Amino acid sequence: MKSVQPEVFLISRPQIDYQALAAYLEEVGGQSWLERLDRGDLDDAQNLAEFAGKLCYRAWEPGLNPNIVRVRNDQQAYLENILRMAHGSVLEHVTFGFVLHNVSRVVTHELVRHRPGVAISQESLRFVRLTDIPFWFPDWAREDPELISRATDLLGQMEEFQRWMAEHFELDTPGVPFTEKKHKTSFMRRLAPDGVATGIMWSANVRALRHTIEARTDPGAEEEIRMVFGMIGELMRTEAPALFGDYTVTDGAWIPRWRKV
Ligand SMILES: Cc1cc2nc3c(=O)[nH]c(=O)nc-3n(C[C@H](O)[C@H](O)[C@H](O)COP(=O)(O)OP(=O)(O)OC[C@H]3O[C@@H](n4cnc5c(N)ncnc54)[C@H](O)[C@@H]3O)c2cc1C
């Protein structure tokens, strides 16, 4: 049994093609907005959200839409207003990709319940054989020596049983067809615990992220997914403070000022 710790890797973020954006803005007369933007590595997410919002009302500058006599020039204030008004579709353009590494199937099973605005690719234990059983113990469990001793014994037996089955089914004998390996590997995973650590790639747009960070850090949520979504919340607050800066964190629960955008 390998003791592991769940980790979150943020591996993709939005990128704007500013040349194409400039070409579009020239068509509609919004170049002055583009000139005001910061364009550092971490600015694209917020710039994209602002762009999508301003496109809706042609609010690049006063006068382009005769119905608009003033526009918000401050991005922080503009995006806060998007959140306040629950103008959520704007946030759906802004997508981030995460690898959740060494999370249990408890976490992945709960995660996939969130459907709109996400993409999921999960490590297949039908194809990937378990040669050991990586497992996370929460701190409170680690402090209980008898629990850890019994759990470690049990996991050790399960691990040994996985190895025994692989030998018994002769999976490593040259010439065993892959379909046979897949068939038996799929059977073998049934005899691994729900807590076995695995991996999943999870991409989500900002609207889905805001909802899931709140739902899955709620005090009623499961402890491992709470921890994972606390990490995601921290990452997002650094990535896009104007889109995630309204949360207050109390005892690990991320509570947004602007709910259900
Ligand atoms: C603390 C906690 C305990 C839970 N316990 C259980 C449990 O015991 N058993 C169990 O089966 N599940 C449980 N769940 C899962 C829960 O029932 C939901 O499936 C899960 O939270 C995803 O729902 P969501 O509202 O967050 O929707 P998401 O899929 O994240 O969608 C976001 C929002 O989009 C809208 N939406 C999405 N899909 C639809 C749709 N088809 N129709 C209309 N509107 C839609 C809704 O407004 C929804 O809130 C639990 C969840 C939590 C947070």
The ligand as a Gaussian input file, in Angstrom:
#p B3LYP/6-31G(d) Opt

LIG

0 1
 C      -23.294000      17.759000       0.097000
 C      -23.802000      16.895000      -1.026000
 C      -24.394000      15.666000      -0.768000
 C      -24.883000      14.861000      -1.824000
 N      -25.443000      13.639000      -1.535000
 C      -25.907000      12.868000      -2.548000
 C      -26.497000      11.589000      -2.306000
 O      -26.571000      11.138000      -1.179000
 N      -26.943000      10.851000      -3.362000
 C      -26.885000      11.328000      -4.647000
 O      -27.326000      10.627000      -5.558000
 N      -26.337000      12.516000      -4.901000
 C      -25.861000      13.297000      -3.897000
 N      -25.282000      14.500000      -4.177000
 C      -25.209000      14.904000      -5.575000
 C      -26.344000      15.880000      -5.920000
 O      -27.612000      15.259000      -5.831000
 C      -26.163000      16.396000      -7.344000
 O      -26.245000      15.350000      -8.290000
 C      -24.835000      17.081000      -7.527000
 O      -24.574000      17.982000      -6.464000
 C      -24.840000      17.820000      -8.850000
 O      -25.965000      18.678000      -8.888000
 P      -25.862000      20.218000      -9.079000
 O      -27.131000      20.891000      -8.729000
 O      -24.664000      20.691000      -8.354000
 O      -25.801000      20.239000     -10.639000
 P      -24.699000      20.470000     -11.734000
 O      -24.707000      19.281000     -12.631000
 O      -23.392000      20.919000     -11.178000
 O      -25.400000      21.624000     -12.506000
 C      -25.358000      23.003000     -12.088000
 C      -26.749000      23.582000     -12.133000
 O      -27.253000      23.487000     -13.457000
 C      -28.658000      23.203000     -13.426000
 N      -28.916000      21.884000     -13.996000
 C      -27.997000      20.918000     -14.240000
 N      -28.554000      19.840000     -14.815000
 C      -29.852000      20.118000     -14.900000
 C      -30.968000      19.357000     -15.364000
 N      -30.827000      18.137000     -15.880000
 N      -32.179000      19.933000     -15.292000
 C      -32.346000      21.180000     -14.807000
 N      -31.322000      21.950000     -14.335000
 C      -30.101000      21.413000     -14.378000
 C      -29.074000      23.215000     -11.960000
 O      -29.478000      24.518000     -11.614000
 C      -27.788000      22.865000     -11.265000
 O      -27.733000      23.266000      -9.925000
 C      -24.795000      15.319000      -3.152000
 C      -24.215000      16.568000      -3.397000
 C      -23.708000      17.348000      -2.362000
 C      -23.064000      18.712000      -2.682000

